């Protein structure tokens, strides 16, 4: 077993998502997490994947098509801060893999303000025992600002309603990525 932030997040999501559920990939990127979520919900589930970059949605569509799963995914060309406009009802998981699109313009990043708006809206749609997962990348300036803001926001959530777990390496240099997992309580 290799210790890996994304593997931990994926394993945590797999524990709560059932076949037929609705889930959200708030940052489609190159489609890796969207494909993972699609395998979790099966052919009767639904994945809503958001991204503001057309290239990200095209890469995601291609990855899903190659896996035979493109018809089950709703690709939405919009920032994740608008997810409240698209989600109807409850979702069992919401995944944020923040930062910038690998292989694209590193100046086009997620931001603290839009991410916090999206996470707050996402919590309102999260089912009891559902998980909102955020992978944060404090290794670049905008990522550091975003990670600090998200962590401060999450730390202030009422513990009776939301459990917040931080999963991080403590012996890595250069501000290694880490994950926050939020689970809605009964």
HELIX and SHEET records of a PDB file:
HELIX    1   1 UNK A    5  UNK A   14  1                                  10    
HELIX    2   2 UNK A   32  UNK A   41  1                                  10    
HELIX    3   3 UNK A   54  UNK A   66  1                                  13    
HELIX    4   4 UNK A   70  UNK A   72  5                                   3    
HELIX    5   5 UNK A   80  UNK A   85  5                                   6    
HELIX    6   6 UNK A  112  UNK A  125  1                                  14    
HELIX    7   7 UNK A  141  UNK A  155  1                                  15    
SHEET    1   A 7 UNK A  73  UNK A  77  0                                        
SHEET    2   A 7 UNK A  46  UNK A  51  1                                        
SHEET    3   A 7 UNK A  22  UNK A  25  1                                        
SHEET    4   A 7 UNK A  91  UNK A  97  1                                        
SHEET    5   A 7 UNK A 126  UNK A 136  1                                        
SHEET    6   A 7 UNK A 178  UNK A 184 -1                                        
SHEET    7   A 7 UNK A 162  UNK A 167 -1                                        
END                                                                             
